Amino acid sequence: MDYELVPYAPQYHGHVVELQRHLWSPSPDVNAEYFRWKYEENPYVAEPIAALALHGDRLVAMRGFWGAGWEEVSGGPRHIV
């Protein structure tokens, strides 16, 4: 079996929404909203960061990474690091 790892690109959006029916929700609309919120509209990264595994032209896996803001709270002033 041959697999190809590719970075997420907008042309895979529909495939991601469909694939995530197995993890997030059976509803494509809910999955699209969740993906948009977590990856596309994330204020800490410029664009979605995800690795996709393709088997032929079929998306079979996704590993997403999302930006986050952390605050230091160990007694000093709070700031985003």
C-alpha positions as CSV (number, residue, x, y, z in Angstrom):
1,M,0.0,0.0,0.0
2,D,1.3,3.4,-1.0
3,Y,0.5,6.4,1.2
4,E,1.4,10.0,0.5
5,L,1.8,12.6,3.3
6,V,0.8,16.1,2.2
7,P,0.2,19.4,4.1
8,Y,-3.4,20.6,4.4
9,A,-4.6,22.8,1.6
10,P,-8.1,24.2,1.0
11,Q,-8.8,21.7,-1.7
12,Y,-8.9,19.0,1.0
13,H,-11.5,20.7,3.2
14,G,-14.4,18.6,2.1
15,H,-12.4,15.4,2.5
16,V,-11.4,16.4,6.0
17,V,-15.0,17.2,6.9
18,E,-16.1,13.8,5.6
19,L,-13.2,11.9,7.3
20,Q,-13.8,13.5,10.6
21,R,-17.3,12.0,10.7
22,H,-15.5,9.1,12.4
23,L,-14.1,11.3,15.2
24,W,-16.0,14.5,15.6
25,S,-19.6,14.3,14.5
26,P,-21.7,12.4,11.9
27,S,-22.8,15.9,10.6
28,P,-20.7,17.4,7.8
29,D,-22.0,20.9,8.8
30,V,-20.9,20.5,12.4
31,N,-17.5,19.2,11.3
32,A,-17.0,22.1,8.9
33,E,-17.8,24.6,11.6
34,Y,-15.5,22.8,14.1
35,F,-12.6,22.8,11.6
36,R,-13.2,26.4,10.7
37,W,-13.2,27.4,14.4
38,K,-10.2,25.3,15.5
39,Y,-7.9,25.5,12.4
40,E,-9.0,28.2,9.9
41,E,-9.9,31.0,12.3
42,N,-7.3,30.2,14.9
43,P,-5.8,33.6,15.9
44,Y,-2.4,32.2,16.7
45,V,-1.5,30.8,13.3
46,A,-1.7,32.3,9.8
47,E,-3.2,29.2,8.2
48,P,-4.3,25.7,9.2
49,I,-1.5,23.3,10.1
50,A,-2.3,19.7,9.4
51,A,-0.7,16.7,7.9
52,L,-2.9,14.5,5.7
53,A,-2.3,10.9,4.6
54,L,-3.6,10.0,1.2
55,H,-4.1,6.5,-0.2
56,G,-4.5,7.2,-3.9
57,D,-6.9,10.1,-4.1
58,R,-8.6,9.1,-0.8
59,L,-7.9,10.9,2.5
60,V,-7.4,8.3,5.2
61,A,-5.9,10.2,8.1
62,M,-5.3,13.7,9.4
63,R,-3.1,15.0,12.2
64,G,-3.9,18.6,13.0
65,F,-1.9,21.1,15.1
66,W,-3.4,24.3,16.4
67,G,-1.9,27.5,17.8
68,A,-2.5,28.4,21.4
69,G,-1.7,31.3,23.7
70,W,-0.2,30.4,27.0
71,E,0.0,32.7,30.0
72,E,2.8,32.5,32.6
73,V,1.3,32.6,36.1
74,S,4.2,31.7,38.3
75,G,4.1,34.8,40.5
76,G,5.3,37.2,37.9
77,P,3.3,39.5,35.6
78,R,0.9,37.7,33.2
79,H,1.8,37.8,29.6
80,I,1.4,35.7,26.5
81,V,4.5,33.6,25.7
